[in-house]
């Protein structure tokens, strides 16, 4: 199978999650919706069910969700609720709602009010002081609550060995995606920003073993190609989600490739593996504790700008000439972090631009002008 056809398959899945859901249901599988982010998907997989990521939608218009949401809630959360209310995702057998940010915390209750008992809702609170023993204990207690709820929905009790097997599957998937983003940088003439996004986005709508099998095959084909002699510009992208094909097409129009990313929907989701031996629940809790360099996570070394330095180093190590920050509208953590991120980038001599985005974006005129001007400067 050609590389073009392989990536077309990922695109078809990435742009049609509702069809994926319908296909899973037709096959007799139970599907659990998973909101952003840091939910232990391995538990869903271990329970014999399908985890399906819910990161908003580029096609939907917020209508019914407005009845339950404050106007300053980000569109990722609002559109997740919209899809539950308008029939797009009403075939879900359950929903996991982490409360990691100031929007998802109250929004978790809005989900309960809006959908009632129609879809069982599992609330998940992560500890910010995640390194201490009591932080790990709290995380394990939360994950065990999730485990019990998933057992109830699936109709059978998952074993520790089931979870260990799931961890191995997910570690293999994370490794394949880490390899893919490196290969995408080396072969940016073939893996355009739009295709790169689609390949990574598809992972949220597939069983991870099936996804990994397809991705490993794509990686092997990419390895056979000569490295691109790229004459254009390379950038690193940063933000929560950057998956709008119309926005990414602007990159391609201006001969811009993505060398690496600091995007929650993409590389942040597969940076950290879990231990495949010992107590699997402790392994998942430690995986969360070991996750680092994220806007939403407490950094005990608050006197330093570790995350800013990490992002600056990512730009340098990837061979990019600059960074494009896609800041989600009404995201307080991102807005508060920006001065520190800007300081680190400026000190490292890395050019960057900041663009306000949301999942309701339809007019890309200003973004196009800003990206074109940035490419010209680089």
Helices and strands as residue ranges (DSSP letters): H 3-14, H 17-26, E 31-35, H 41-46, E 50-54, G 64-67, H 75-85, E 94-98, H 102-115, E 121-124, H 133-154, H 160-186, H 193-201, G 202-205, H 208-223, E 233-239, H 245-253, E 256-263, G 267-270, H 280-290, H 306-318, E 322-328, H 332-347, E 351-357, H 365-377
